[in-house]
Amino acid sequence: MSQAMYTSASGMANAQIAINVVSNNIANMNTVAFKESHVNFSDVFYNTLSSGAPSSQTNGGVNPKEVGYGTQVASISQKFTTGTFSSTGRSTDMMIQGNGFFTVLSPANEMLYTKAGNFEVDTQGYLVMPNGYRVMGTDTIFGNAASKTPIKIPQMIHSEVTANENTGTKDLSTLNGISGITKGTFGMTITYTDAGLEKTADVTVTLDGTEKNLEEIAAKIKDQIPADIQDDVTTGITDGMFQIGYSGDVKGITFTSGTSNFLSETQLATAEADENGVFSSKVLDWKAEITQSVNDQIDLKAASQSFYENGTVEVTYSNGDKLTVEQREGTNELQFKYTTKAGITLRGSEVTVSEDVATTGNLQLQLAHFMNPDGLSQYGNNLYGLGTNNGYALYGVADSNLFGSIKSGGLEASNVDLTKQFSDMIIAQRAIEANSRVFNTANQVMQSLVYLGQ
């Protein structure tokens, strides 16, 4: 039988594969975050009719005579460019702008990957795909191992915000109740008795901006008190409040504002002494303890959740308090961040969250990056699994290192280019038609040969 028939048959068969790929692309033009595929062809092998020969002093070179045996599919590759953003208004709908895949865990405990961010929160607070697969979070910024901690929204919490016992030694720039202490002066007028006579002492305290914490300011105030009444004036920090007290020969203290904002920021300027002669500032620092819900009537219910560009989840509760996570400064780890309805922000060691409520990984989306995403295996349902040629995987958070950013409130559309698909379809159609003509010609030749024998 003529080799031309087999060669043209391979051309028709592989052009049909190209049409199959085009049809799948067009069928998925409205599939969330679908990535179009493209077929690449290569020739097969050649029958050498005669070998070539090099040139010599008496004769020129001769090229080989070779006849090809058809075509084959060299590769079917995907185009991983980002599709356009399609707004939905749902906070749990997300797209990745740039590199990265969302990570999800199958019921068989297999880590899978997806570009499709059409997620929802189930009745237990888990962020899930439409098929129920849970979306994974992470408690580290960057690494080469996948986390299997799911994203889970704490649906109800018990929150207690109290004064921080470490207020005195805490860095002034990180105190929650003040915007910052400026350098300058402030004054105190101390009224006291000495040998039965009433006297006053005007004290000026100067802050030069080198003070690191409230204990240093307390010591500087104490140093300015006249020596004969120094033991009768106390300075210190109790239950998150800066306090100045008097007793013994001291009968009263009044404050005078100066060029420093210390008195106004702490509200000592308007404070009144209690029955023990102690002036207390407002609470300058807090701590929060968040535990599992114990009473539906007094505890906080999750009202909404927001997803930020770096993939962190911020949960807003019924009273306006907010719980999220952030990177711990100078580390690869995350810490909790709690903001009260009054705008007081607590972070790190100031926030204690029971593991029954959440871990940091529950509130930080995990993304995956592959050196060769074409090497992933396609599982359907917008999912990919590890293949033999996807290269090593890196895991981390969005908007950092190798990863793109998260855009919430909408979905990524498919990147199918209809113009190209129709062009590819016509080219494949013409390839089938042309190869069928060759096949028909070879068939007619064979038929003619058969007739020669009659």
Secondary structure as GFF3:
##gff-version 3
##sequence-region A 1 454
A	DSSP	alpha_helix	3	27	.	.	.	ID=ss1
A	DSSP	beta_strand	37	43	.	.	.	ID=ss2
A	DSSP	beta_strand	46	50	.	.	.	ID=ss3
A	DSSP	beta_strand	65	68	.	.	.	ID=ss4
A	DSSP	beta_strand	71	78	.	.	.	ID=ss5
A	DSSP	beta_strand	85	87	.	.	.	ID=ss6
A	DSSP	beta_strand	93	97	.	.	.	ID=ss7
A	DSSP	beta_strand	101	105	.	.	.	ID=ss8
A	DSSP	beta_strand	111	114	.	.	.	ID=ss9
A	DSSP	beta_strand	117	118	.	.	.	ID=ss10
A	DSSP	beta_strand	120	121	.	.	.	ID=ss11
A	DSSP	beta_strand	127	128	.	.	.	ID=ss12
A	DSSP	beta_strand	134	137	.	.	.	ID=ss13
A	DSSP	beta_strand	142	143	.	.	.	ID=ss14
A	DSSP	beta_strand	149	150	.	.	.	ID=ss15
A	DSSP	beta_strand	156	163	.	.	.	ID=ss16
A	DSSP	three_ten_helix	167	169	.	.	.	ID=ss17
A	DSSP	three_ten_helix	172	174	.	.	.	ID=ss18
A	DSSP	beta_strand	184	194	.	.	.	ID=ss19
A	DSSP	beta_strand	197	207	.	.	.	ID=ss20
A	DSSP	alpha_helix	214	224	.	.	.	ID=ss21
A	DSSP	three_ten_helix	227	232	.	.	.	ID=ss22
A	DSSP	beta_strand	233	238	.	.	.	ID=ss23
A	DSSP	beta_strand	241	246	.	.	.	ID=ss24
A	DSSP	beta_strand	250	256	.	.	.	ID=ss25
A	DSSP	alpha_helix	262	266	.	.	.	ID=ss26
A	DSSP	three_ten_helix	268	270	.	.	.	ID=ss27
A	DSSP	beta_strand	278	283	.	.	.	ID=ss28
A	DSSP	beta_strand	286	292	.	.	.	ID=ss29
A	DSSP	beta_strand	300	307	.	.	.	ID=ss30
A	DSSP	beta_strand	313	317	.	.	.	ID=ss31
A	DSSP	beta_strand	322	327	.	.	.	ID=ss32
A	DSSP	beta_strand	334	339	.	.	.	ID=ss33
A	DSSP	beta_strand	345	347	.	.	.	ID=ss34
A	DSSP	three_ten_helix	348	350	.	.	.	ID=ss35
A	DSSP	beta_strand	351	353	.	.	.	ID=ss36
A	DSSP	three_ten_helix	360	363	.	.	.	ID=ss37
A	DSSP	beta_strand	367	370	.	.	.	ID=ss38
A	DSSP	three_ten_helix	373	375	.	.	.	ID=ss39
A	DSSP	beta_strand	377	380	.	.	.	ID=ss40
A	DSSP	beta_strand	383	385	.	.	.	ID=ss41
A	DSSP	beta_strand	393	396	.	.	.	ID=ss42
A	DSSP	beta_strand	405	408	.	.	.	ID=ss43
A	DSSP	beta_strand	410	412	.	.	.	ID=ss44
A	DSSP	alpha_helix	418	452	.	.	.	ID=ss45
###
